Amino acid sequence: MRCVVFNLREEEAPYVEKWKQSHPGVVVDTYEEPLTAKNKELLKGYEGLVVMQFLAMEDEVYDYMGACKLKVLSTRTAGFDMYNATLLKKHGIRLTNVPSYSPNAIGEYALAAALQLTRHAREIETFVRKRDFRWQKPILSKELRCSRVGILGTGRIGQAAARLFKGVGAQVVGFDPYPNDAAKEWLTYVSMDELLSTSDVISLHMPATKDSHHLINAKTIAQMKDGVYLVNTARGAVIDSQALLDGLDKGKIAGAALDAYEFEGPYIPKDNGNNPITDTVYARLVAHERIIYTPHIAFYTETAIENMVFNSLDACTTVLRGDPCAAEIKL
């Protein structure tokens, strides 16, 4: 069994080596570079591919996968919208993901982001840097335990977030087109309209699909309470960013914490210190005084990295053995 890993980051390498030690019969070679048309020849001789792509791969890469008789592409992420399912299916290549590498990591981050927003952490820091230590109305806060938190998307991550928000005493409501009985321990299901119109904080936890694309838009923002706080640790495509900026500038939205942007691929994860952000909407989001922006790192914990590596390699080899794989995506 031969597998190849692309886009391997420094913090992932020890976990790949650890996995290899417990699977001596599997050949696993690694490359730090992402898979592109320029280096596609490196795929030759492998049955399984383990990747974490931030930009879409060229069609010729998929064609080369087919020519090499690649059997499975395993992404080290939960999201898989960056891969061309049509071309994978055309070439008979199966697809797996890591459905749950650490829901708690993202749930913790959502709670932390909500606390930063509702407790005016950024505004307080600005005042302190000016040595303005007054207690004043702009930094007067509402406690989360006195707030209603709406969870959009109640899968594993949404449930983890709901549990944490409930833990600080918030009233937690949720909406999901596919309700989950297990989630009812932490939240009360309501309609989408009720969640939007009554929540003080809205936390997004749904996958990127056709149905969720720009779910947060001018129309849904208009339904929200005045002064709502928005947290997105899901996918960038669930928000119409221009509508979000308009909502912030008009005061409808009091603040937002964004860990994802729809077109972040060219910039993440990279050091852009010497590179201008040419995407004007992205530049506005990053610089906006009422947005806490982070570069898709809500998941970024030691536990999550280990799970991403182990689970993706496990899924890859499960498919290669011909065994049923719970992490396989139907194409």
C-alpha positions in Angstrom: 0.0 0.0 0.0 1.5 3.3 -1.1 0.2 6.7 0.0 1.6 10.2 -0.6 0.9 13.3 1.5 1.0 16.8 0.1 1.1 20.2 1.7 2.5 18.8 4.9 3.0 21.4 7.6 5.7 21.4 10.2 3.3 20.7 13.0 1.8 17.7 11.2 5.1 15.9 10.5 5.5 14.3 13.9 2.0 12.8 13.7 2.7 11.4 10.3 5.8 9.7 11.6 3.9 8.4 14.7 1.2 6.9 12.4 3.8 5.3 10.1 5.4 3.6 13.1 2.2 1.8 13.9 1.5 0.9 10.3 4.8 -0.6 9.1 3.2 -2.2 6.0 2.2 1.1 4.5 4.5 3.3 2.5 3.8 7.0 3.3 5.9 9.7 1.5 5.5 13.4 2.2 5.9 16.7 0.4 5.6 20.2 2.0 4.4 21.7 -1.3 0.7 21.7 -2.4 -0.3 19.5 -5.3 -0.5 21.5 -8.6 -0.1 20.9 -12.3 3.6 21.7 -12.0 4.3 18.8 -9.7 1.6 16.3 -10.5 4.2 13.8 -11.8 5.0 13.1 -8.1 1.7 11.2 -7.9 3.1 8.4 -10.1 3.3 5.0 -8.2 0.9 5.9 -5.4 -2.6 4.4 -4.8 -3.7 6.9 -2.1 -3.4 10.7 -1.9 -3.7 12.7 1.4 -4.0 16.4 0.9 -5.0 19.7 2.4 -5.7 22.1 -0.5 -6.5 25.8 -0.1 -6.8 26.5 -3.8 -8.6 24.5 -6.4 -6.5 22.1 -8.3 -6.3 22.3 -12.1 -8.3 19.9 -14.2 -5.1 18.3 -15.6 -4.2 17.2 -12.1 -7.4 15.1 -11.9 -6.7 13.8 -15.3 -3.2 12.7 -14.2 -4.7 11.1 -11.1 -6.8 9.0 -13.4 -3.9 8.1 -15.7 -1.9 7.0 -12.6 -4.8 4.8 -11.4 -5.1 6.7 -8.1 -7.8 5.0 -6.0 -8.6 7.5 -3.3 -8.1 11.2 -2.4 -8.3 11.8 1.4 -8.5 15.4 2.5 -7.3 16.3 6.0 -10.3 18.6 6.5 -14.0 18.4 7.1 -14.8 20.6 4.2 -14.3 19.2 0.7 -15.8 21.9 -1.5 -12.3 22.7 -2.9 -12.2 19.4 -4.8 -13.8 18.7 -8.2 -16.3 15.9 -7.4 -17.3 15.6 -11.0 -13.7 14.9 -12.2 -13.0 12.6 -9.2 -16.1 10.5 -10.1 -15.1 10.6 -13.8 -11.8 9.0 -13.0 -13.2 6.5 -10.5 -11.3 8.2 -7.6 -13.0 7.9 -4.2 -13.1 10.8 -1.7 -12.8 10.8 2.0 -12.7 13.6 4.6 -12.2 14.1 8.3 -15.8 14.8 9.5 -14.8 15.5 13.1 -11.2 16.3 14.0 -12.0 18.4 17.1 -15.5 19.9 17.4 -14.6 21.1 20.9 -11.7 23.2 19.5 -14.0 25.1 17.2 -16.7 25.3 19.8 -14.2 26.9 22.3 -13.1 29.4 19.7 -16.7 30.4 18.9 -17.3 31.0 22.6 -14.1 32.9 23.0 -14.9 35.1 20.0 -18.4 35.8 21.3 -17.0 36.9 24.6 -14.5 39.2 22.9 -17.3 40.8 21.0 -19.9 41.1 23.8 -17.3 42.3 26.3 -15.9 44.8 23.9 -12.3 43.5 24.1 -11.1 45.3 21.0 -12.6 48.7 22.1 -11.1 48.3 25.6 -7.7 47.5 24.2 -7.9 50.7 22.0 -8.8 52.8 25.0 -6.0 51.2 27.2 -3.4 51.8 24.5 -4.4 55.5 24.7 -4.1 55.3 28.5 -7.8 56.1 28.7 -8.9 54.0 31.7 -12.3 55.5 32.2 -15.4 53.3 32.8 -17.6 54.5 30.0 -20.8 53.5 28.1 -19.1 52.2 24.9 -17.5 49.4 26.9 -20.5 48.6 29.1 -21.3 44.9 28.4 -24.2 42.5 28.5 -23.4 39.2 30.1 -23.7 36.1 28.0 -25.8 34.4 30.7 -28.4 37.2 30.1 -28.2 36.7 26.3 -29.9 34.5 23.7 -27.4 32.6 21.5 -28.6 31.2 18.2 -26.7 28.2 16.7 -27.1 27.8 12.9 -26.1 24.3 12.1 -26.3 21.7 14.9 -23.9 19.0 13.8 -21.0 17.9 15.9 -19.4 21.4 16.0 -22.7 23.2 16.5 -23.5 20.9 19.4 -20.1 21.5 21.0 -20.6 25.2 20.7 -24.1 25.0 22.2 -22.8 23.0 25.1 -20.2 25.6 25.9 -22.6 28.6 25.5 -25.1 26.8 27.8 -22.3 26.2 30.2 -21.9 30.0 30.8 -25.7 30.3 31.3 -26.8 31.6 27.9 -30.2 30.7 26.5 -29.3 28.6 23.5 -31.6 28.1 20.5 -30.7 26.4 17.2 -31.8 25.8 13.7 -30.8 23.0 11.3 -32.8 21.6 8.3 -31.9 18.2 9.8 -32.6 18.4 13.5 -30.6 16.1 15.8 -32.2 14.8 19.0 -28.8 14.7 20.7 -28.5 18.5 20.3 -31.7 19.0 22.4 -29.7 18.5 25.5 -27.9 21.8 24.9 -30.4 23.9 22.8 -34.0 24.4 21.9 -34.9 24.1 18.2 -36.7 27.1 16.7 -37.5 28.3 13.2 -34.8 30.1 11.2 -36.9 33.3 11.3 -37.3 33.1 15.1 -33.6 32.5 15.6 -32.6 35.4 13.4 -35.1 37.8 15.0 -34.5 37.0 18.6 -30.8 36.1 19.0 -28.3 38.5 20.6 -25.4 36.4 19.3 -25.6 34.2 16.2 -22.9 31.5 15.7 -22.5 29.8 12.4 -21.6 26.1 12.2 -23.0 24.8 8.9 -21.1 23.3 6.0 -20.7 25.0 2.6 -23.4 23.7 0.4 -25.7 25.1 -2.3 -28.4 25.6 0.3 -26.1 27.4 2.7 -24.3 29.7 0.2 -24.7 33.3 1.3 -27.3 32.2 3.9 -26.3 35.4 5.7 -27.3 38.1 3.2 -29.0 41.4 3.1 -32.4 39.8 3.6 -31.5 37.6 6.6 -29.4 40.4 8.2 -32.5 42.7 8.0 -34.4 40.1 10.0 -31.8 40.1 12.8 -32.1 42.1 16.1 -30.5 45.5 16.1 -27.1 45.3 17.6 -26.6 41.6 17.0 -23.2 39.9 17.2 -22.2 37.4 14.5 -19.6 34.7 14.8 -18.5 32.6 11.8 -16.2 29.6 12.5 -17.7 27.7 9.6 -17.1 28.4 5.9 -16.6 31.8 4.3 -19.2 31.1 1.6 -22.1 31.1 4.1 -21.8 34.9 4.4 -22.3 37.5 1.7 -19.4 39.6 2.8 -20.6 42.9 1.2 -24.0 42.5 3.0 -22.1 41.9 6.2 -20.1 45.1 5.8 -23.2 47.1 5.0 -24.9 45.7 8.1 -21.9 46.7 10.2 -21.6 50.2 8.7 -25.3 50.8 9.2 -25.1 49.7 12.9 -27.5 46.8 12.4 -24.7 44.4 13.3 -22.7 45.5 16.4 -19.7 43.3 15.7 -18.5 40.2 13.9 -15.9 37.6 14.5 -14.8 35.9 11.3 -12.5 32.9 11.0 -13.3 32.3 7.4 -13.7 34.3 4.1 -15.2 33.1 0.9 -12.2 33.8 -1.2 -9.4 33.4 1.3 -7.5 30.8 -0.7 -4.8 33.0 -2.2 -3.9 34.4 1.2 -4.2 31.5 3.7 -2.1 30.2 5.2 0.6 32.6 4.1 2.7 35.5 5.4 1.2 38.4 3.5 3.2 41.1 5.3 4.9 42.2 2.1 2.0 41.4 -0.2 -0.9 43.8 -0.7 -4.4 42.3 -0.3 -5.9 43.0 -3.8 -9.3 41.7 -2.9 -11.0 45.0 -1.7 -13.8 43.3 0.2 -11.3 41.0 2.1 -9.1 44.0 2.8 -12.1 45.9 4.3 -13.0 42.9 6.5 -9.5 42.5 7.8 -9.2 46.2 8.7 -12.7 46.8 10.0 -12.7 48.2 13.5 -15.7 46.1 14.5 -14.6 42.8 13.0 -12.3 40.4 14.8 -10.7 38.5 12.0 -8.6 35.4 12.2 -7.2 33.3 9.4 -9.2 30.1 9.6 -7.6 28.9 12.8 -10.5 28.0 15.0 -9.6 24.4 14.7 -5.9 24.9 15.3 -5.1 22.8 18.4 -2.7 20.0 19.0 -5.5 17.6 19.4 -7.1 18.6 16.1 -3.9 18.3 14.1 -3.2 14.8 15.4 -6.8 13.8 14.6 -6.6 15.3 11.1 -3.4 13.4 10.3 -4.5 10.1 11.8 -8.1 10.1 10.6 -7.2 11.0 7.0 -4.5 8.3 6.8 -6.8 5.8 8.4 -9.6 6.7 5.9 -7.2 6.4 2.9 -5.9 3.0 3.9 -9.4 1.7 4.8 -10.5 2.5 1.2 -7.4 0.9 -0.2 -8.0 -2.3 1.8 -11.5 -2.5 0.3 -13.2 -2.0 3.7 -16.3 0.2 4.2 -15.2 3.7 5.2 -17.5 5.9 7.3 -15.6 9.0 6.2 -16.2 8.4 2.5 -18.1 11.1 0.6 -20.6 9.9 -1.9 -19.8 11.4 -5.3 
